[in-house]
Every structure is written in C-alpha cells, then in structure tokens.
Amino acid sequence: MTDHAYAEDAVLAGLMARNEIFHEVAPLLGEEQFTTPRRRRIWAAIRDRLREGQPADVVTMCDALPGDASELIDLAKSMATGSSVASYAALVREHWRMREAGSIAQRLLSGAREREPGAVEQAIAELMALNAHHAEHEYTGKQILALAFEVAQQAFQNGGAIPGITTGLQELDEILGGWHDSDLTFIGGRPAMGKTAFMLGLAEAAADSGRRVGIVSAEQPAVQLGIRRAALASGVGAQAIRAGNLQDEDWSKITAGISRARDRHLRVFDRSAVSLDELVSVARKWKHNDGLDVLFIDYAQRITVPGADRITEVSQIARGLKNLARDLNIPVVSLAQVVKGVDSRPDKRPNAGDLANSDELTREADQVLMLYRDEVYNRESPDKGVAEILIEKNRHGPTGFKRVRFVAETMAFESFARRADWEEAA
C-alpha cells in the first residue's frame, strides 16, 4: 500500500474510532482529496452522519454503506489512533496538493504548446490557490453568533477605534469604519476630480498605519505615482517636482518626505491593459510572498477579459474582484469611470447609477463612493478647495456625504482639522 493510500485509510479508520475529532480534520479535507471512489464515498458518509448528529462508527457505517462493509471492517483494524488522525489528514492534503500541482503543470505545458492566451496567468493563479489556507465554509447558527460576539468584543477592546483599515480621512472613517476585509468598494468620478490622487492618498494612509498595501495601476505609470507620492509626503507641488522648479528648501522637504514614506510596505504593479487573470495572479503572489492587507486598483474598466463582449467583461471583472476580496480576505478598492451624461445635468454630482455599466458594478460592490469637486465646473464656486465624498451604497451602515479639504498643489485630500475650517467650508 502506498503512503497516500495508507494515510487516507488511517484518517477514515481514526474518524470511525473517535467521531469527536472530526472538527479537527474537516477544515483540511474534502472528498476531492481522496484518491478512490470508495474512500470518497466513505468520507462523505462519515461527514454527513456526523453533521446530522448521528454516530459514524464501524457498525453504523456498515448499515449506511452495506456494499462497502468488508472494506469498512478492514479499515476498523487500522492502527490509527485519535491523536494521529490530524497528522494523517495533513499528509493526505499534501499528497493531493502535489497531484494538483502536477495537473496544473500539465495544463500549462499544453497551453504553452497551443499558445493559449492567459495560460501562464491561469497556472500561476491555480498554484497560488493551492497554498491558500483551507477555511471552513459551513457554520451553525450558534457559530456565526459567536463570530459576531468576537467582533463586538474586539471592537470594545479597541476603545472605539475604527474596526477596519483607516482611510486617512476622519470624516470618511466615521461613516465607513475604515476598509473591511472581503469588501469590494468602487470609487467613481468624472475626469479632473482627482480620483487617482484620492486613491493614492487612501493607499498612503493605509501604509502609514502599518498595513501592507498593493496598487494595480492601469491608468498611470509608476513614475507618475512616484511623483505624486513625493508630493504628498513632502508638501511640495507635483508640478514643481516634475518640472524641477525647486527652491533650496524644497529639496530638504522632498528628502525628508521620501525618508518618511520610503519604508512603508507599498507595492505597485504598472500595466496599461492588465487582464483580470493577471491582476488576480499578482494579488495572490503578493499575499503569499509578503502579505497583503488591502488592494487598490486604478481603474476597473481598464481591466480586460479576453474574448468577452463589454457587458460580459465588466460583469466578470466585478465578480472577479469581489471573489478576490473574499478569497484573500482583504478589502479591494477600485476606481471606476462615470458616464459623460453627468456633465449635462444641472446638478453634476454623480450617483451610483452613473457608473459605466453600473448594474454589474453596483451589484457586486459593498460600498460605492463618488467624488465631486464643484470648482471643476464652476470657477467662481464658493467651495473652492473642498471635495465632496458621496456614499451611495454602504452595506455596513448609512449613506450620505462627507466634505474634505482638497489641496490642489499637492493633489492631497485632507480632513478638516478644526471646526472653524469646517464652518468656513460649509
């Protein structure tokens, strides 16, 4: 008998001997990890009986699977003990991972020979998924209430701190509670509103709080993001940095700002027409190699899905980003285009329905935010230097809007630090 066959039999025998240890093994294994139909059948029967609260010893299992009675009796003679079943289960899972890796390699080789588009990205994504922790997907009502209690207890122990990753904007944190794991957020706005600058500020705030941040930039090259980062960190205008129009004191500010920001854990993937498969592969790689706490994307409609029409493509992008957020258990925050029709309305503030292909995006999103600056349309606006963040959808709380300061020189979005500032801008 091979090692993997012995390990599979040992798991099944151990579970029949000690039903109470099933909860230790269940998160590691599923039917697909067993190599023969007979073992898969026995595993499924043990699992189903125990989940129904019924015993799954050798006698009851022979009644449940009379055609496998002789094999079940042989299994009962196995030397596996309760203390060793978890170790055997880990071995079964590892053998399955090796088999899957071999299958992925074969598919990659076949795809490479046929020059199939996306074959490499698909193989990388599948290999990364093999390294993911096998989480439990089924819970009792009692268990989900216990999870809710743990969340409340943790929030209480935090002393009122926001439960998620900070946005860096007090006004926005108050209504969203920060970015939450497994959430997908879309941020829309017309051109010139400062969407990329807004996103970069959010990313910097997360990185400054010690989080590991990833940015997928399909809109602006890495060098432009670097200039914007330097401007945000130093307070020196991005245009002055780009043109080299700097005074002596500017150089010291830039040096000090870069020194503060350079050690933040922030990664950038710069590609103008990134495919969904490639984006997912990069995110999984970051998560596996160095950890990833939040992912920002600029922007959703520049992601491609080869072979799909536009409506199907956007639907797959939205669903793929939501699945990515859940699979990696991280917030995914993506910029999105807003349709031109907004410009012809008297009130040019966009809403969730103004997102390009809005039905597909809003259906998958947990939050939808819109960015609006009145001075873009009205040079004489009384709200110069003010940006409105419109919360159009929020699964965790209220909708509404918040106003923040916009600093044009550095393209920075900042909280109003004093009540006097708020009253002056209101």
C-alpha positions, 0 to 999 in steps of 0.5 A, a space after each residue: 500500500 502506498 503512503 497516500 493510500 495508507 494515510 487516507 485509510 488511517 484518517 477514515 479508520 481514526 474518524 470511525 474510532 473517535 467521531 469527536 475529532 472530526 472538527 479537527 480534520 474537516 477544515 483540511 479535507 474534502 472528498 476531492 482529496 481522496 484518491 478512490 471512489 470508495 474512500 470518497 464515498 466513505 468520507 462523505 458518509 462519515 461527514 454527513 452522519 456526523 453533521 446530522 448528529 448521528 454516530 459514524 462508527 464501524 457498525 453504523 457505517 456498515 448499515 449506511 454503506 452495506 456494499 462497502 462493509 468488508 472494506 469498512 471492517 478492514 479499515 476498523 483494524 487500522 492502527 490509527 489512533 485519535 491523536 494521529 488522525 490530524 497528522 494523517 489528514 495533513 499528509 493526505 492534503 499534501 499528497 493531493 496538493 502535489 497531484 494538483 500541482 502536477 495537473 496544473 503543470 500539465 495544463 500549462 505545458 499544453 497551453 504553452 504548446 497551443 499558445 493559449 492566451 492567459 495560460 501562464 496567468 491561469 497556472 500561476 493563479 491555480 498554484 497560488 490557490 493551492 497554498 491558500 489556507 483551507 477555511 471552513 465554509 459551513 457554520 451553525 447558527 450558534 457559530 456565526 453568533 459567536 463570530 459576531 460576539 468576537 467582533 463586538 468584543 474586539 471592537 470594545 477592546 479597541 476603545 472605539 477605534 475604527 474596526 477596519 483599515 483607516 482611510 486617512 480621512 476622519 470624516 470618511 472613517 466615521 461613516 465607513 469604519 475604515 476598509 473591511 476585509 472581503 469588501 469590494 468598494 468602487 470609487 467613481 468620478 468624472 475626469 479632473 476630480 482627482 480620483 487617482 490622487 484620492 486613491 493614492 492618498 487612501 493607499 498612503 494612509 493605509 501604509 502609514 498605519 502599518 498595513 501592507 498595501 498593493 496598487 494595480 495601476 492601469 491608468 498611470 505609470 509608476 513614475 507618475 505615482 512616484 511623483 505624486 507620492 513625493 508630493 504628498 509626503 513632502 508638501 511640495 507641488 507635483 508640478 514643481 517636482 516634475 518640472 524641477 522648479 525647486 527652491 533650496 528648501 524644497 529639496 530638504 522637504 522632498 528628502 525628508 518626505 521620501 525618508 518618511 514614506 520610503 519604508 512603508 510596505 507599498 507595492 505597485 504593479 504598472 500595466 496599461 491593459 492588465 487582464 483580470 487573470 493577471 491582476 488576480 495572479 499578482 494579488 495572490 503572489 503578493 499575499 503569499 510572498 509578503 502579505 497583503 492587507 488591502 488592494 487598490 486598483 486604478 481603474 476597473 474598466 481598464 481591466 480586460 477579459 479576453 474574448 468577452 463582449 463589454 457587458 460580459 467583461 465588466 460583469 466578470 471583472 466585478 465578480 472577479 474582484 469581489 471573489 478576490 476580496 473574499 478569497 484573500 480576505 482583504 478589502 479591494 478598492 477600485 476606481 471606476 469611470 462615470 458616464 459623460 451624461 453627468 456633465 449635462 445635468 444641472 446638478 453634476 454630482 454623480 450617483 451610483 447609477 452613473 457608473 459605466 455599466 453600473 448594474 454589474 458594478 453596483 451589484 457586486 460592490 459593498 460600498 460605492 463612493 463618488 467624488 465631486 469637486 464643484 470648482 471643476 465646473 464652476 470657477 467662481 464656486 464658493 467651495 473652492 478647495 473642498 471635495 465632496 465624498 458621496 456614499 451611495 451604497 454602504 452595506 455596513 451602515 448609512 449613506 450620505 456625504 462627507 466634505 474634505 479639504 482638497 489641496 490642489 498643489 499637492 493633489 492631497 485630500 485632507 480632513 478638516 482639522 478644526 471646526 472653524 475650517 469646517 464652518 468656513 467650508 460649509 
